[in-house]
């Protein structure tokens, strides 16, 4: 398994590295990072949990709507130019958050960071590897997805360690300057040969497939075709679980720590285990997908994630919390690896940007709703661990859908 991954990295190292770092630096638009600064934002703008959760939800819902249009640009715009626009948007979002003095500016900042950071940076990475590789997509998806747990291990702990030394607004100014003057120029230089090498080879392959295919529409579905297919909605239902719950875990990490009776830093220390579990499960899932298909992963994921929710919601002790976070991390790794290869398998790669933006929009929408919903119940006296136990009733039955989704015949 690992020999194949090393060979894949050797043959397509440039594309995989770009995908990894897009995942890694998408942290500026991820809930895990916002969660660290949330108490300061609430205090300065005098917001309740429901209030800030509502603003965050509205901005994320707006991002979910917009990405169904902005994501289509991946199908016709040169990737290098697309990424430059995306990174510029992230930098502007960082600066906007740093100068947020009211809820309107806060909404704009959340929208920009969710759209360009959490949204288009990750969409660019996953769409590119699943489009340009015709083999080993599972392993490739697993390898670039390692950027997610890597940033989770790095940035929240770093921000917590530095919060006594760097005022939060100054920190976001520094993040914006880093994206603008370091990350953007490096990515622009790094992707200079992509269009005439990797992209041109893919276009020739798609043209050959269409000329030789009996029914080219079946091989390369349009977004309109996909929206009429029930499997897309069933897959969306499964893939929404992880962002829905995961957003809450990092967004309300201080509240979880209080409910368990530990310090916020002690709970943040569970993120490395969560990340290692995600990495391990992602690599295993990539191997399983390439060898046996996605059905095993889609069937096992609900059981693993439900077990994690039930263990975490018990809140018995810190070691038990570690086990719960490890199980949730494993489920996260499994489902994050399965989605991209399955879309390419079912619907082709020609319109993958437009199709994947739809699935991504569903995931973003779920991550928008959960902070508001959890915040509402918490403001009305329901403990966050109790809400996690409720969620298990939804996640457990989803294993039924996997075998039906993964059948090749989709009409």
N, C-alpha and C positions, 0 to 999 in steps of 0.2 A: 504493500500500500504506500509506504513512505518513499520507496524507490521511484514509483510512478509519479508521486508528487514532486520529487526532486527533478525528474526528467521534464515534467511539465514546466516547472520553474525555469529550467535551463532553456527550453525551447521558446517560451513566451514570457520570459522574465520581465521585459519592459512593460508589457500590458498589465501583468499581475502586480508589479510594483506600483504602477499608477493607480490601479484599483485599490490596493491596500492603503495608500496614503490618502486617497479620497475618503475612504471609510474612516481612517484615523483622525483626520482633521475636520471631519463632519461634526466633531464633538461640539463645535461652537454653536450648532443648532440643535443639540440633543438635550433631552430633559435631564439627563444625569448632570450636566453642567449647570443648567438653570437651577436645579435643586439646591446647589451649594449657595447660590446668591439670592435665593428666593426670600429668606427672612429679612435681608437688608432692603430688598425692593419693597416688600410689604410694609416695613417700618417707615421708610422714607416717603412712600406714597399713601400711607395710611389705608391699607387694603386688608380685607379679611381673606381667609383661605378661599372662600367661595368667590370673592371678588377677583383675586389674581387668577384663580382657576378659570373663571369665566372669560377673562381677557385672553388668557393663554389658549383656551378652547376656541374662541372666535377667530383668533389669529391663525391657529392651526387648521381650522375648518376652511378659512379663506385660502390658505396654502394648498389644502387638499383639492379645492376646486380649481385653482389656477394651474396646478401641476398637470392636470389632464390636458391643458393646452401647451404649457411651456415644455413639458416632457416630449411632445411630438417633434420639437425642434431637433432632438437627437437623431431623428430619421433623415434629416436633410441638411443640417448645419455641420460644417467641419468640427470634429470633436475638440480640436485645439481652441478654436474661437469660442465654442460653447462653454468650455471650462473657464476661459478667461472671464467671460461674462458672469458665470456662477461665482467665481472667487471674488470678483469685484462686488457682487451683491452681498456676499458674506462680510466683507470688510465694512461696507456701508451699514449693515445690520449691527455690527459690533459698535461702531461709533454712535449709532442711533440709540442703542441701549445705554451707552455710557452717559448720554445727555438726556435720558428720559426723565422729565420732570412732572409729567402728568400721564393719565391713562391713555390718551390718544397717541402720544409718542411711544409709550410702552407697547401699545398694540402694533404700531408700525414696526418697531424693533423686533418683537416676537415674530411677526409675519415674515420679515426679511430673513431672519435667521432660520426659521422653520422651512421656508421655501427654498432658499439657496444652500443652507447648511444641511439640515436633516433631510431635505427633499432631493434637490437636484444633484448634490455631490454624490450621494449614495446611488441614486438612479443612474447617473453617468457610469459609475463603476460597475454595477451589476448588469446593466444593459450591454456595455461594451464587451465584457468577457463572454457573455452568453451569445452575443452576436458574432464575434470574430473567431471564436473557437467552435469547431464542429464536433470535437471529441473532448472527453474529460471535462465537461462543463461542471459536473458536480464537484470535482476536486478544485477546479479553478475558482468556483464560487466560494468554496470553503476557505481557500487560501486568502482571497482578498477580504473576505468577511472577518478575518483575524484582526483587521484594523479596528473593528468595533470593540471587542473586548480589550484590545491593547489601549485604546483611548480611555476605556472605563477604568483600567488599572492605573492609568497615569494621571489624567487631568483632575478628576474630583479630589483625589488625595492631595495632589499638588496645590489645588486651590484652597483646600481646607488648611493645609500647612502654612500657606502664605497670607491667609485672610487677616492675620493680626499685623501684617507688615505692609500690605498694599491695599489701599481703599478700593472698594469694588468697582467704582466708576473708572478709576485709573487703570485697573486691571483690564477692563473691556477696551479701553483706548489702546493699551499695549497689544491686545489680541488683534485688533483691527490693523494696527501698523504691521504686525507680523504677517498677516494674510496679504496685505497690500504690497509690501516691499520685500518679502521673502518667498512666501508660498506661490503667489501668482507668477512672478518672474521665473522661478525654478520650474514650475509646471509648463509654462509657455516654452521654455527652452527644451525641456524633456520631451515634449510631444511634437517637436518640429518635423520629424520624419513620418509621423503616423499616417497622414493622409495618403501619401504616395506609396506606402508599403502595406501596412496591415489593412487599411480600408479598401484600397484598390483590389487586393487579393480577395477580400470578402465579396465585393461587387461582382467580380468575375465568377465566383462560385455560385452566387445567387442567380446570375444570368444563365449559367449552365444548367442549374437545377430547373429553372423555369422553362428552358428550351426542351429539356428531356422529360419533364414531368407529364404524366397523363392528365393530371388535374392540378394546375399550379395554385389555384385558390386554396385547395386543401393544405398545401405545403406552407403557404404564406398568407395567413388570415389577415384581413383588415380589422381595424378596431370595431367597425360596425358589425362584422361577422361575429366577433368575440362577444359583443354586448348581447347578442341573441342566443348565446350558448350558456346553458345552466351551470356547466362545470366551472366557469369563471367565477360565478357567485359562490359556489360551494367552496372553491379554493380560497376566495376572499374571506369567507367566514372563519376558516382555519387560520389563515395568516394574520388575521386581525387580533388574535388572542395575545400574542407576544407583545406587540406594541401597546395594546390596551393595558395590560397588567404591568409590563416593564416600565412604562412611563410613570405609573404611580409609585413603583418601588423606588425610583430615583428622585422623582419630583417631591415626594413626601417622606424622604429618607429620615429626616429629623423626627417626624411624627411616629414613624415605625420604631425608631430607636427609643423614643419616650414610652411607647406602648409596651415594649419589651423590658424597659428598665435599664438601658445601656446608654452610653454616650454616643453622639452622632459620629465621632471619629471611630468608635468601636464598630458601629454598623457599617461605616464606609470601608472598614478593613475587610468586610466580607466580599467586597467587589472583586479583589484579585482572585478569590476562589470561584466566584461567579464567572469571571472571565476565563480562567483556566478550564472550567467545566464547559463553557461555551466553545472554546477552542478545540478541546478534545472531541466533543460531540459533533462539532462542525466537520472536523477531519474524517471522523468515522462515517458521518452521513454522506460526505462527498464520495467516499469509496463505495459505500452501499448503493448510492444512486447510479454511479457509473457502471457498476457490475450487475445490479439487480433491478434497478428502477426506483421510482419515488414512492411506490405504494407502502413499503415497509416503514419509511420515515413518517409519512402522513398518518399511518395507523398507530405508530408507537408514540408520536408526539403528545397527543392528548393525555395519555396515561402518565407520562413523565411530568408534564406540566401540572396536571391536577395533583399529583403526589407532592410536588414542590409547594403548591399553594396551601395544601392541608398541613404540611409540616411547618411552614413559616407561620401560618395563622395560629398554631398552637402556642408559639412564643414562650415555650417552657424555659429555655436557657439559651445562652449564646452558641454552644455547640450545635444545638438543634436548629437554630437559625442558620448556621453555616450549612447544614445539610439541606435545608429548604432552599437556600440561595443557590447551592450547587445543582439541585434538581431543576430549578427554574432556568438557570444558566444553560444546562444541558438541553432543555426543551427549546430555548432560544437559539442555540447553535443548530439544532436539527431543522427547525422550520426556516431559518434564515438561509440555509443552504439549499433547501428543496425548491423554493419558489421560482427562481430564475431559470434553472434547467428545465423545469416542468413546463413553463410557458413556452420556451423555445421548442421543446419536444412536441407539444400539442399544437402550437399555432405558427411555428416558423420564426424566422429572424428578420425578414424584410421590414416589418412594421413593429418590431419588438419595442422600440422606444415608446410608441403610442400605446401599445398594449400594456407594457409594464407600468407606464405612468398611471393607468387605471387601477391596477392592483396596488400600486404605491399610494394612490390617493385614498383607497380604502383603509390602508394601514395608518396613514396620517390622520384620517378622520377618527379612527378608533383611539389614537393617542391624544386627539383633541378632546374627546368626550370624557375620558377617564379622570383627568384631574378635576374637572367640574363635578362629575358625579360623585367621586369619592369625597371631594371637598364639601359638597352639599350634605352628604350623610354625616361627615365628621362634625360639621358645624351644628348639626342637629343631634349630637350626642352618641352617634354610632361609632364604635372603635374601629380603627383601620384594619386590625387583625380579623375582626368579625366580618368585614366586607370581603376580605380575601377568602374566607371560608364560603361565603355566598357564591363567589365567582367560580368555585370548583364545580358547582352544579351545572354551570354552562359548559365548561371545558371538557368534562368527562365524556359526554356522549358523541363528541366530534369524530371519534375514531371510525365511526360507521361510514363516513364520507370518502375516506382515502381510496379504497379499492375501486369505487365507481369513477372518481375523478381521473385516475391514472390509466384508464382504458384509452387506447390510441384513437379509436373511432369516436369522433366528437360531434358528429352530425346526427 
